[in-house]
């Protein structure tokens, strides 16, 4: 064999991983991987095939010609020989490139690693490049999505991080129609499996959804790579590889126009993204309508966009920073609502965004509100109390007179000293009464200084320019101080009000989450918060339909929003009306937030109710469909056997001997017993689901019930272990016998020929003792989520025996709950399934020692009986 130069361990680099990602089974990812291996081998690269699964496909097998295929390691598991990749052999061979198929494959028990991707990690650490494959449905993050789409749960999964760490990921894709043609021609599965595959996993909708998942996942990975490259190269300018549009929302009425315009821009190309962002003030004060922002957020989400809220005092700077961090391609802002005169002194957000955008595209959208300009808001009510305002006016009018009288008692001072004394009066007036008293104090003080202390005296003229300047500075300082004090007082009140509003909304949210009747609690909280007599929630079916009161807190409900003293109509169909007093403008803004919260609550309630109704309908459809399937198949088989046997016995042309008659009569009896069992199961399920099971609870020992059931099992198949000191239980013996019989039959049928163990023991849960009966088998077992699905009617989860309707475990759980017990499925150590039946003990002697001895117990009063395919078997289409 050719001698190859080995790389010393200290010189090794980590190998590179290239993965061919299949959008669906059968698209040709293994074929593409082998093509890549052949190309590298033809270029002189040392390539070895560690493991390839051809699945009997001739064209795939042909691509192996000319490639070195390393021998596999044979593992014996449960009487079967499994061929796995020989990891140690590959490491000893140490090729430059190893071809390893099916990255998500689960290794046979006893292997060094549980998963093949872990083997690949070891090869990469050894400096070996690896070319591998995986299907999109095997990614762990998409497992539940794929199961929901295809109805098949993937048992072999791969952590997303493994694929994200790959150096190269190449998508192998094919249209659903082309893939279905491949199946029809027999290029994917044998002819006997084609029809089933096309009608189940390989439906057009399934393949389209899988293809979209693969494209989206790969697009996100490409985007991650682009962001990583920009970060490594220090590139701060946006690279708009895809259309990401950021729209700025201020909470104004123009927001709807901006959102729709931005959505049209984002929708012009495939993969466009819409992001709406609202920049909140850093001081925490609310200056926009929460209800309007909530409506605009709902509009953004309805158009497929996402809503973001960031905090910053510089609105334009925060908006641009967000857009650059998102690698946005365009920013959409509304035209300024400032008038021409106001624009000379203050620029709008749009102008600031345009100036700071740099290479980022900015679209300034005109709107209807732009024409009206900014209206002067109504003057806010005074931030100070009436007593303080009165004191301020007293100081403003009487303070200058008092200071003038005091200064007249002393010798004449410098003008600056006089001004400082009057400035104290102005500051006191501002602190006490706010802006207007302070302005009045400044004006009165300036006149007093001019008349009494400025040459020429007792005249409103000023002889010296320096005095004029000093007096002007005094007036300006007095006005500035008074304005600052007044603004601080108003901001203090706004902050306190914002805190109160936030606390009220927070209490509303907590109340709604914890209440049994969220709507009633929300309305009661609204009524008490706004101190009104009643709060009514009204709804109607359409904009012109009459209103109806859904709920009311208080004694005076409103029949329509107009009947209330304050009302908020959220979207034309729901409204909140208060009766008791008129609300101020600030209170009404908070009321809008309350109404938006309650509207969202009602929407969630409706969605939950609709989802529950849909689930009930789906469950009913599933049960009806399964029942029709069961009746058409499982009941037809024994009926056909019965009819054939009876026809044979009645046919005069058949000369039947005693042995033949006995065999036919045996078939008749066996089919009749089978029909009887099926009908009993259906009747039991009907009784359990309709709630007509009425258990007769008595005190009985498990040793009186369980052995009689075990005796009916096949000889040598069930091992029984019951402790002699096991306390009696409170149960219905007849129903308990049915439960145990179903569990034992299920375990015997799926125990892979190994003995079934039935054992009992005591258990302690929440300080209370109970009896546990364990039915243990050593079959293939069930994966995590399938354990609970096993108790669903008409589900056999891989059982191919055709015996029964898959009602055994469903009936067993229903009857167990009817007698006050609990039935659960757990894994058997070493493989298999353990059914745990928990039953309440009878009497008081079996309480824990630290509990009151005189306290009495108060307890008195699934799915398929099959298991999934074996560990090495797969659902149709999975793992191809």
C-alpha positions in Angstrom: 0.0 0.0 0.0 1.2 3.4 -0.8 3.0 5.1 2.1 1.4 8.4 3.2 3.1 11.0 5.3 1.5 11.3 8.7 0.9 14.6 10.4 2.3 14.8 13.8 -0.2 15.5 16.6 1.3 18.8 17.6 1.1 19.9 13.9 -2.5 18.9 13.3 -5.1 21.4 12.4 -8.8 20.7 13.0 -10.5 19.2 10.0 -13.1 21.0 7.9 -16.7 19.8 7.7 -18.8 20.1 4.6 -22.4 19.0 4.9 -24.9 18.4 2.1 -28.3 19.5 3.5 -31.3 17.7 2.0 -34.6 19.5 1.8 -36.4 16.2 2.0 -35.6 12.5 1.8 -34.7 11.3 -1.7 -33.6 14.6 -3.2 -30.1 13.2 -3.8 -27.9 14.5 -1.0 -25.9 11.2 -0.8 -25.5 11.2 -4.6 -24.1 14.8 -4.4 -21.8 13.9 -1.5 -20.3 11.0 -3.5 -19.9 13.2 -6.5 -17.9 15.6 -4.4 -15.8 12.7 -3.1 -15.1 11.6 -6.6 -14.1 15.1 -7.7 -11.6 15.4 -4.8 -10.2 11.9 -5.5 -9.7 12.8 -9.1 -7.7 15.9 -8.0 -5.3 13.7 -6.1 -6.9 14.1 -2.6 -6.7 11.0 -0.3 -10.4 10.1 0.1 -11.9 7.2 2.0 -15.5 6.2 2.4 -16.1 5.6 6.1 -19.8 4.8 5.8 -22.5 5.4 3.1 -26.1 4.3 3.2 -27.3 3.6 -0.4 -30.7 2.2 0.7 -30.7 -0.1 -2.3 -30.5 2.7 -4.9 -28.5 1.5 -7.9 -27.5 5.0 -9.1 -26.2 5.9 -5.6 -24.3 2.6 -5.4 -22.7 3.3 -8.8 -21.1 6.5 -7.5 -19.1 4.4 -5.0 -17.1 2.8 -7.9 -13.5 3.8 -7.8 -13.6 5.1 -4.2 -11.9 3.3 -1.3 -14.6 1.9 1.0 -13.3 1.2 4.5 -14.7 -1.9 6.3 -17.4 -1.4 8.9 -17.6 -2.7 12.4 -20.3 -5.3 13.0 -22.3 -5.0 16.3 -24.7 -7.6 17.6 -27.8 -6.2 19.2 -30.9 -8.2 20.2 -30.1 -11.0 17.9 -29.4 -8.7 14.9 -26.1 -7.8 13.3 -25.7 -4.1 12.7 -23.0 -2.6 10.5 -21.6 0.6 12.0 -18.8 2.9 11.1 -15.4 1.7 12.4 -14.2 4.9 14.1 -10.9 3.5 15.2 -10.3 2.0 11.7 -10.9 5.4 10.1 -8.5 7.1 12.6 -5.8 4.5 11.9 -6.3 4.9 8.2 -6.3 8.7 8.6 -7.3 9.8 5.1 -7.3 13.4 4.1 -11.1 13.3 3.5 -13.5 10.9 5.1 -17.0 10.4 3.6 -19.5 9.9 6.4 -23.2 9.6 5.5 -26.2 10.5 7.7 -24.8 12.8 10.3 -27.8 12.5 12.6 -27.6 8.6 12.7 -27.9 6.9 16.1 -25.1 4.4 16.7 -25.8 0.9 18.0 -25.6 0.3 21.7 -22.1 -0.3 22.9 -20.5 2.2 20.5 -18.1 4.8 21.8 -20.5 7.6 21.0 -24.2 7.6 21.0 -24.5 9.7 17.8 -22.6 9.6 14.5 -22.0 13.4 14.6 -20.0 12.8 17.8 -17.8 10.3 15.8 -17.4 13.1 13.2 -16.3 15.5 15.8 -13.5 13.1 16.8 -12.5 12.8 13.2 -12.4 16.6 12.8 -10.3 16.9 16.0 -7.8 14.4 14.5 -7.3 16.7 11.5 -9.5 14.7 9.0 -11.8 16.6 6.7 -15.3 15.2 6.6 -18.0 15.3 3.9 -21.4 14.3 5.3 -25.1 14.6 4.8 -28.2 15.4 6.8 -31.9 16.1 6.1 -33.6 19.3 7.3 -36.1 17.3 9.3 -33.4 15.9 11.6 -32.5 19.3 13.1 -33.4 19.4 16.8 -35.0 22.9 16.6 -37.3 21.9 13.8 -38.3 18.5 15.3 -41.7 19.6 16.6 -42.4 21.7 13.5 -41.7 18.7 11.1 -43.8 16.4 13.3 -46.7 18.8 13.1 -46.4 19.2 9.3 -45.7 15.5 8.3 -47.3 13.7 11.3 -44.0 11.7 11.7 -41.8 12.4 14.8 -38.1 12.2 14.0 -36.3 9.9 16.4 -32.9 10.7 15.1 -32.1 14.4 15.6 -29.0 16.6 15.4 -28.2 19.7 17.5 -28.4 22.8 15.4 -25.0 23.9 16.7 -23.3 21.0 15.0 -24.6 22.1 11.6 -23.9 25.7 12.3 -20.3 24.9 13.1 -19.8 23.3 9.7 -17.4 25.1 7.4 -19.7 24.6 4.4 -23.3 23.8 4.1 -24.7 23.1 0.6 -28.4 22.7 0.0 -29.6 19.8 -2.1 -33.1 20.8 -3.3 -35.7 19.6 -5.7 -39.3 20.7 -6.5 -42.0 18.5 -5.0 -43.2 17.5 -8.4 -39.8 16.3 -9.5 -39.3 14.4 -6.2 -42.7 12.7 -6.6 -41.7 11.7 -10.1 -38.5 10.2 -8.8 -40.6 8.2 -6.3 -43.0 7.1 -9.0 -40.1 5.8 -11.2 -38.8 3.7 -8.3 -35.6 5.7 -7.8 -36.2 6.2 -4.1 -38.2 3.3 -2.7 -39.2 -0.1 -3.9 -42.4 -0.2 -6.0 -44.3 -1.7 -3.1 -43.7 1.3 -0.9 -44.2 4.1 -3.5 -48.0 4.5 -3.1 -47.9 4.6 0.6 -45.0 7.2 0.5 -46.8 9.4 -2.0 -50.0 9.4 0.0 -48.4 10.1 3.4 -45.0 11.7 3.9 -44.3 12.8 0.3 -47.5 14.8 -0.2 -47.0 18.0 -2.1 -47.8 20.2 0.9 -45.3 18.3 3.2 -42.5 18.6 0.6 -43.2 22.3 0.0 -43.1 23.0 3.8 -39.9 21.0 4.2 -38.3 22.9 1.3 -39.2 26.3 2.8 -37.8 25.2 6.2 -34.5 24.3 4.5 -34.3 27.5 2.5 -35.1 29.7 5.6 -32.7 27.9 7.8 -29.9 28.2 5.2 -30.7 31.8 4.6 -30.4 32.6 8.3 -27.0 30.8 8.4 -25.8 32.8 5.4 -27.0 36.0 7.2 -25.0 34.9 10.3 -22.0 34.4 8.2 -22.4 37.9 6.7 -22.7 39.5 10.1 -19.6 37.6 11.3 -17.6 38.7 8.3 -18.6 42.4 8.8 -17.7 42.1 12.5 -14.3 40.5 11.7 -13.5 43.1 9.1 -14.7 46.0 11.2 -17.3 47.0 8.6 -19.9 49.4 10.2 -21.7 50.4 7.0 -24.8 48.4 6.4 -24.6 45.7 3.6 -28.3 45.4 2.6 -28.1 41.9 1.2 -31.8 41.5 1.9 -34.5 44.2 2.2 -34.8 45.1 5.8 -37.0 48.1 6.3 -37.2 49.9 9.6 -40.2 52.2 10.2 -40.2 54.8 13.0 -43.4 55.0 15.0 -44.0 58.0 17.3 -47.5 57.0 18.3 -49.0 59.7 16.1 -52.0 59.2 13.8 -49.6 59.0 10.7 -48.2 55.6 12.0 -50.7 53.5 10.0 -49.6 55.2 6.7 -45.9 54.7 7.5 -46.4 51.0 8.4 -48.3 50.2 5.2 -45.8 52.0 3.0 -42.9 50.2 4.7 -44.6 46.9 4.3 -45.0 47.5 0.6 -41.3 48.2 0.3 -40.3 45.1 2.2 -42.6 43.0 0.2 -41.1 43.9 -3.2 -38.5 41.2 -3.0 -38.3 37.7 -1.5 -37.1 37.5 2.1 -37.9 41.1 2.9 -38.3 42.0 6.6 -40.4 44.7 8.2 -39.3 46.1 11.6 -41.2 48.8 13.4 -39.5 50.6 16.3 -40.8 53.1 18.8 -38.2 55.2 20.7 -39.4 55.8 24.2 -38.1 58.7 26.3 -35.3 57.9 28.7 -37.0 59.6 31.6 -39.8 57.0 31.6 -42.5 59.6 31.0 -45.3 58.5 28.6 -45.9 61.1 25.9 -47.8 59.1 23.4 -51.1 57.2 23.3 -50.6 53.6 24.5 -53.8 52.5 22.8 -52.7 54.0 19.4 -49.3 52.3 19.7 -51.0 49.0 20.5 -53.1 49.4 17.4 -50.1 50.1 15.3 -48.2 47.2 16.8 -51.1 44.9 15.9 -51.0 46.3 12.3 -47.3 45.6 12.0 -47.7 42.0 13.2 -50.7 41.4 11.0 -48.4 42.5 8.0 -45.8 39.9 9.1 -43.4 42.4 10.7 -41.9 42.7 14.2 -42.4 45.5 16.7 -39.5 46.8 18.8 -39.3 49.3 21.6 -36.0 51.1 22.5 -35.2 53.8 25.0 -33.2 56.9 24.2 -33.4 60.7 24.7 -32.0 61.2 21.2 -34.8 59.8 19.0 -33.0 60.1 15.7 -29.7 58.6 17.1 -31.5 55.7 18.8 -33.4 55.0 15.6 -30.2 55.0 13.4 -28.3 52.9 15.9 -31.1 50.3 15.9 -31.2 50.3 12.1 -27.4 49.8 11.7 -27.4 47.0 14.3 -30.1 45.3 12.3 -28.2 45.8 9.0 -31.2 47.5 7.6 -31.5 48.6 4.0 -33.9 51.5 4.5 -35.4 53.6 7.2 -39.0 55.0 6.8 -39.9 58.2 8.8 -42.9 60.5 8.6 -42.6 64.1 7.4 -42.2 66.7 10.1 -45.5 68.2 11.5 -43.7 71.4 12.5 -44.8 74.5 10.8 -42.3 76.6 8.7 -41.7 79.1 11.5 -41.2 76.3 14.1 -38.8 74.5 11.8 -36.5 77.5 11.9 -35.9 76.9 15.6 -36.4 73.2 16.0 -35.7 70.4 13.4 -38.0 67.3 13.2 -37.0 63.7 13.8 -37.0 63.0 10.0 -34.5 65.9 9.3 -32.2 64.6 12.1 -32.4 61.0 10.7 -31.5 62.3 7.2 -28.5 64.2 8.5 -27.1 61.3 10.5 -28.0 58.4 8.1 -24.8 58.4 6.2 -25.0 55.5 3.6 -28.3 54.3 5.0 -31.3 55.0 2.7 -34.0 57.2 4.3 -37.5 57.6 3.0 -39.5 60.6 4.3 -43.2 59.9 3.8 -45.7 62.7 3.5 -49.0 62.2 5.3 -52.3 64.0 6.0 -51.3 65.1 9.5 -48.3 67.0 8.0 -50.7 69.6 6.5 -52.2 70.5 9.9 -48.8 71.2 11.5 -48.2 70.9 15.2 -51.1 72.3 17.2 -50.5 74.0 20.6 -51.4 71.5 23.2 -53.8 72.7 25.9 -52.0 74.1 28.9 -51.5 71.5 31.5 -53.3 72.0 34.8 -51.2 73.6 37.5 -48.7 71.3 39.1 -49.0 73.0 42.5 -51.8 73.1 45.0 -54.1 76.0 45.5 -52.6 77.0 48.8 -49.1 77.2 47.3 -50.3 79.3 44.4 -52.0 81.7 46.8 -48.8 82.0 48.8 -46.9 82.6 45.6 -49.1 85.5 44.6 -48.8 86.9 48.1 -45.0 86.8 47.9 -45.1 88.2 44.3 -47.2 91.2 45.3 -46.3 91.8 48.9 -42.7 90.6 48.8 -41.2 93.5 46.8 -43.1 96.0 49.0 -41.7 94.4 52.1 -38.1 94.3 50.7 -38.4 98.0 49.7 -39.5 98.9 53.2 -36.7 97.0 54.8 -34.0 98.4 52.5 -35.3 102.0 53.2 -34.5 101.5 56.9 -30.8 101.0 56.1 -28.3 103.3 54.5 -28.2 103.4 50.7 -26.4 100.3 49.3 -25.0 99.4 45.9 -27.7 98.5 43.2 -26.4 95.0 42.9 -27.1 94.4 46.6 -30.6 95.6 46.2 -31.1 93.4 43.2 -30.0 90.3 45.1 -32.5 91.0 47.9 -35.3 91.3 45.3 -34.1 88.1 43.5 -34.6 86.2 46.8 -38.2 87.3 46.7 -38.6 86.1 43.1 -37.1 82.7 43.9 -39.4 82.3 46.9 -42.4 83.2 44.8 -41.3 80.6 42.1 -40.8 77.9 44.8 -44.1 78.7 46.3 -46.4 79.5 43.4 -44.7 78.5 40.2 -44.2 80.4 36.9 -46.9 83.1 36.9 -46.4 84.4 40.5 -42.6 84.4 39.8 -43.0 86.4 36.6 -45.2 88.8 38.4 -42.7 89.1 41.3 -39.9 89.8 38.8 -41.9 92.6 37.1 -43.0 94.2 40.3 -39.5 93.9 41.8 -38.0 95.5 38.6 -40.4 98.4 38.8 -39.7 98.9 42.6 -35.9 98.9 42.0 -36.3 101.4 39.2 -38.5 103.7 41.2 -36.8 103.6 44.6 -33.2 102.6 44.1 -32.1 103.7 40.5 -31.0 107.2 39.7 -33.0 109.4 39.1 -35.1 108.3 42.0 -38.9 108.2 41.9 -38.9 108.2 38.1 -39.2 105.3 35.7 -36.0 106.4 33.9 -32.4 105.1 34.2 -29.6 107.5 34.0 -26.6 105.1 34.0 -26.3 102.3 31.4 -24.7 100.0 33.9 -27.9 100.1 36.0 -30.0 99.4 33.0 -27.9 96.3 32.2 -28.0 95.2 35.8 -31.8 95.6 35.9 -32.2 93.7 32.6 -30.0 90.8 33.8 -32.1 90.7 37.0 -35.3 90.3 35.1 -33.8 87.6 32.8 -32.4 85.6 35.8 -35.6 85.9 37.7 -37.6 84.6 34.7 -35.1 81.8 34.1 -35.2 80.7 37.7 -39.0 80.8 37.9 -39.3 78.9 34.7 -36.9 76.2 35.9 -38.6 75.8 39.2 -42.0 75.6 37.5 -40.8 73.0 35.0 -39.2 70.9 37.7 -42.5 70.9 39.7 -44.5 69.8 36.6 -42.0 67.1 35.7 -42.1 65.8 39.3 -45.9 65.5 39.0 -45.6 63.8 35.6 -43.1 61.3 36.9 -45.3 60.6 39.9 -48.3 60.2 37.6 -46.3 57.9 35.2 -45.3 55.8 38.2 -48.9 55.6 39.3 -50.1 54.7 35.8 -47.4 52.0 35.5 -48.3 50.6 38.8 -52.0 50.6 38.0 -51.4 48.8 34.7 -49.0 46.4 36.5 -51.7 45.6 39.1 -54.2 45.1 36.3 -51.9 42.6 34.6 -51.2 40.7 37.9 -54.9 40.7 38.8 -55.9 39.3 35.4 -53.3 36.6 35.5 -54.2 35.3 38.9 -58.0 35.7 38.8 -60.5 32.9 38.1 -62.7 35.4 36.2 -60.1 37.7 34.6 -62.6 40.0 32.9 -64.6 40.7 36.1 -61.5 41.3 38.1 -60.1 43.7 35.4 -63.3 45.7 35.4 -63.4 45.9 39.2 -59.8 47.1 39.2 -60.7 49.7 36.5 -63.7 50.9 38.6 -61.7 51.3 41.8 -58.7 52.9 40.0 -60.8 55.6 38.4 -63.2 56.0 41.4 -66.4 55.6 39.4 -69.7 53.8 40.2 -69.5 51.2 37.3 -67.2 49.9 34.6 -68.9 48.1 31.7 -67.3 46.1 28.9 -69.4 46.1 25.7 -69.0 44.2 22.5 -70.8 43.9 19.2 -70.5 41.7 16.1 -69.9 44.5 13.6 -69.6 48.3 13.2 -73.4 48.7 12.8 -74.6 46.0 15.1 -76.1 46.9 18.5 -74.0 46.8 21.6 -74.3 44.2 24.3 -72.9 44.4 27.8 -70.6 41.4 28.4 -69.6 42.2 32.0 -70.0 45.0 34.5 -68.4 46.0 37.8 -70.7 48.1 39.8 -74.4 48.7 40.0 -75.1 50.8 37.0 -74.2 49.0 33.7 -74.2 50.9 30.4 -76.2 49.6 27.5 -74.0 51.5 25.0 -70.7 53.5 25.1 -72.7 56.7 24.9 -74.5 56.0 28.1 -71.2 56.3 30.1 -69.6 59.5 31.4 -66.3 58.3 29.9 -65.9 55.7 27.1 -63.2 54.2 25.0 -64.0 52.4 21.7 -61.0 50.2 20.9 -61.6 49.0 17.3 -65.3 49.7 16.6 -66.5 46.4 18.0 -65.4 46.5 21.7 -65.6 49.4 24.2 -65.1 50.3 27.8 -67.7 52.6 29.4 -67.4 54.2 32.9 -70.3 55.8 34.8 -69.8 58.1 37.8 -67.8 61.2 36.8 -66.1 62.9 33.9 -62.4 62.2 33.4 -59.6 64.6 32.8 -57.5 64.3 29.6 -54.6 62.6 31.4 -57.0 60.1 33.0 -58.6 59.3 29.7 -55.2 58.5 28.2 -54.7 55.9 31.0 -58.2 54.6 30.4 -57.2 53.9 26.8 -54.4 51.7 28.1 -56.8 49.9 30.4 -59.2 49.3 27.5 -56.3 48.0 25.3 -55.3 45.6 28.0 -58.8 44.3 28.5 -59.3 44.0 24.7 -56.1 41.9 24.5 -57.4 39.8 27.4 -60.7 39.1 25.6 -58.8 38.3 22.4 -56.6 35.8 24.2 -59.7 34.3 25.8 -61.4 33.9 22.4 -58.3 32.4 20.9 -57.9 29.9 23.7 -61.6 28.9 23.4 -61.3 28.6 19.6 -58.1 26.6 20.0 -59.8 24.3 22.6 -62.7 23.9 20.2 -60.4 23.1 17.3 -58.6 20.5 19.5 -61.8 18.9 20.4 -62.9 18.8 16.8 -59.6 17.4 15.7 -59.7 14.8 18.5 -63.2 13.9 17.5 -62.3 13.6 13.8 -59.3 11.5 14.7 -61.3 9.2 16.8 -64.0 8.9 14.2 -61.5 8.3 11.4 -59.7 5.7 13.6 -62.9 4.0 14.5 -63.9 3.7 10.8 -60.5 2.3 10.0 -60.8 -0.1 12.9 -64.3 -1.2 11.9 -63.3 -1.6 8.3 -60.2 -3.7 9.1 -60.1 -5.1 12.6 -63.7 -6.1 12.8 -63.8 -7.3 9.2 -61.0 -9.8 9.7 -62.7 -12.0 12.4 -66.1 -11.6 10.6 -64.5 -12.9 7.4 -63.0 -15.8 9.3 -66.4 -16.6 10.9 -68.2 -16.5 7.6 -65.6 -18.7 5.8 -65.6 -21.3 8.6 -69.4 -21.4 8.9 -69.8 -21.7 5.1 -67.3 -24.5 5.1 -69.3 -26.4 7.8 -72.6 -25.9 5.9 -71.3 -26.8 2.5 -72.7 -30.2 1.6 -70.2 -30.7 -1.2 -67.3 -30.7 1.3 -66.5 -34.0 2.9 -65.0 -32.8 6.2 -63.5 -35.2 8.6 -63.7 -34.8 12.4 -60.3 -33.0 12.5 -61.4 -30.5 9.8 -64.6 -29.8 11.6 -62.8 -29.3 14.9 -60.4 -26.9 13.2 -63.2 -24.9 11.6 -65.2 -24.8 14.9 -62.0 -23.7 16.6 -61.7 -20.8 14.1 -65.3 -19.9 14.8 -64.7 -19.8 18.5 -61.5 -17.9 18.2 -63.0 -15.3 15.9 -66.1 -14.9 18.1 -63.8 -14.4 21.1 -61.9 -11.8 19.2 -65.0 -10.0 18.2 -66.2 -10.1 21.8 -63.0 -8.6 23.0 -63.1 -5.8 20.4 -66.7 -5.0 21.2 -65.9 -5.0 25.0 -63.1 -2.6 24.4 -65.3 -0.2 22.4 -68.0 -0.4 25.1 -65.5 0.2 27.9 -64.1 3.2 26.1 -67.6 4.6 25.5 -68.4 4.1 29.2 -65.2 5.8 30.3 -65.5 8.8 28.0 -69.2 9.3 28.9 -68.5 9.2 32.6 -71.0 6.5 33.4 -68.5 4.2 35.1 -69.6 4.0 38.8 -67.0 2.1 40.8 -68.0 0.2 43.9 -65.1 0.8 46.2 -64.2 -1.8 48.8 -61.1 -2.7 50.9 -59.2 -5.4 49.1 -55.7 -6.8 48.9 -53.8 -6.8 45.7 -53.0 -10.5 46.3 -56.8 -11.2 45.9 -56.9 -9.6 42.4 -53.6 -9.7 40.6 -52.8 -13.5 40.8 -56.1 -14.4 39.1 -55.2 -12.1 36.1 -51.6 -13.5 35.9 -53.0 -17.1 35.7 -54.8 -16.2 32.5 -51.5 -15.1 30.8 -49.5 -17.6 28.6 -47.6 -20.0 30.8 -44.1 -18.9 31.7 -44.6 -15.4 30.3 -45.4 -13.5 33.5 -43.4 -13.4 36.8 -45.4 -12.2 39.8 -43.9 -10.7 43.0 -46.3 -9.4 45.7 -45.0 -8.6 49.2 -46.8 -10.4 52.0 -47.0 -7.3 54.2 -48.6 -5.0 51.4 -51.5 -3.1 53.0 -54.9 -3.3 51.3 -56.2 -0.7 48.9 -59.5 1.0 48.4 -60.7 0.1 44.9 -63.3 -1.7 42.7 -62.0 -5.3 42.3 -63.8 -5.9 39.0 -62.5 -2.7 37.4 -59.0 -3.2 38.8 -59.0 -6.7 37.3 -59.7 -5.2 33.9 -57.0 -2.6 34.2 -54.3 -5.2 35.2 -55.5 -7.6 32.5 -55.1 -4.9 29.8 -51.6 -4.0 31.1 -50.4 -7.6 31.2 -51.8 -8.4 27.8 -50.1 -5.3 26.3 -46.7 -6.2 28.0 -46.9 -9.8 26.8 -47.7 -8.8 23.3 -44.8 -6.3 23.0 -42.2 -7.8 25.5 -40.0 -9.1 22.7 -40.4 -12.7 24.1 -38.9 -11.8 27.5 -40.8 -12.6 30.7 -43.1 -9.8 31.9 -42.6 -8.8 35.6 -45.5 -7.8 37.8 -44.5 -6.4 41.2 -46.1 -4.3 43.9 -44.6 -1.9 46.4 -45.3 1.0 48.7 -44.7 4.6 47.6 -44.7 7.9 49.4 -46.0 11.1 47.6 -46.6 14.4 49.3 -46.5 12.8 52.8 -49.1 10.1 51.9 -48.5 6.4 51.3 -50.0 4.6 48.3 -49.6 1.2 46.6 -47.9 0.9 43.3 -48.3 -2.0 40.9 -45.6 -2.2 38.2 -46.0 -4.1 35.0 -42.5 -4.3 33.4 -41.7 -5.5 29.9 -38.3 -5.6 28.1 -39.4 -4.8 24.6 -38.4 -1.8 22.4 -40.0 0.7 24.7 -41.4 4.1 23.7 -39.6 7.5 23.2 -40.4 10.5 25.4 -43.6 12.0 23.9 -44.9 8.7 22.6 -45.4 7.5 26.2 -48.3 9.8 26.7 -49.7 9.3 23.2 -49.8 5.6 24.0 -53.0 6.3 26.1 -54.8 7.9 23.1 -57.5 5.7 21.6 -56.9 3.9 18.3 -53.1 4.5 18.5 -50.9 1.5 18.1 -47.6 3.4 17.5 -45.8 0.9 15.3 -47.7 -2.2 16.3 -48.1 -4.3 13.1 -49.8 -7.3 14.6 -53.2 -6.2 13.6 -54.7 -7.5 16.8 -57.0 -5.1 18.7 -58.1 -1.6 18.1 -55.4 0.1 20.1 -57.8 0.7 23.0 -56.1 -1.4 25.7 -54.1 1.4 27.4 -56.8 4.0 26.9 -59.4 1.9 28.6 -56.9 0.9 31.4 -56.1 4.6 32.2 -59.8 5.5 32.2 -60.8 2.7 34.5 -57.7 3.4 36.8 -58.8 7.0 37.2 -62.4 5.9 37.8 -61.2 3.9 40.9 -59.1 6.9 42.2 -55.8 5.6 40.8 -53.2 6.9 38.4 -51.6 5.1 35.4 -48.3 6.3 33.9 -45.7 4.9 31.5 -42.0 5.0 32.4 -38.8 3.6 30.8 -37.6 0.2 32.0 -33.9 0.3 32.9 -32.0 -1.6 30.2 -34.8 -1.1 27.7 -38.5 -1.6 27.6 -41.6 0.0 29.1 -42.9 0.0 32.7 -46.6 0.7 33.4 -47.0 2.2 36.9 -50.4 1.9 38.5 -50.8 3.9 41.7 -53.7 3.1 44.0 -54.8 4.7 47.3 -54.4 2.7 50.5 -57.4 2.0 52.7 -57.9 3.1 56.3 -55.7 5.2 58.5 -53.1 2.8 59.7 -50.9 3.5 56.7 -50.4 7.2 57.1 -46.9 8.5 57.8 -45.9 8.5 61.5 -45.7 12.3 61.7 -49.3 12.8 60.5 -52.4 12.9 62.8 -53.4 9.3 63.5 -57.1 10.2 63.5 -57.1 11.7 60.0 -59.0 9.6 57.5 -58.0 9.1 53.9 -60.2 10.9 51.4 -59.3 9.2 48.2 -62.2 6.7 47.9 -64.4 7.3 45.5 -54.9 5.2 27.0 -54.1 4.9 23.6 -52.7 2.0 21.8 -51.6 -1.2 23.4 -48.8 -1.4 21.0 -45.2 0.0 20.9 -43.3 1.8 18.1 -40.9 0.2 15.7 -37.6 -1.2 16.9 -34.6 0.9 17.5 -33.1 0.3 14.1 -36.4 0.6 12.2 -37.6 3.9 10.7 -40.9 5.5 9.7 -41.5 5.6 6.0 -39.3 8.2 4.3 -37.2 9.0 7.4 -33.5 8.6 7.1 -33.6 8.2 3.3 
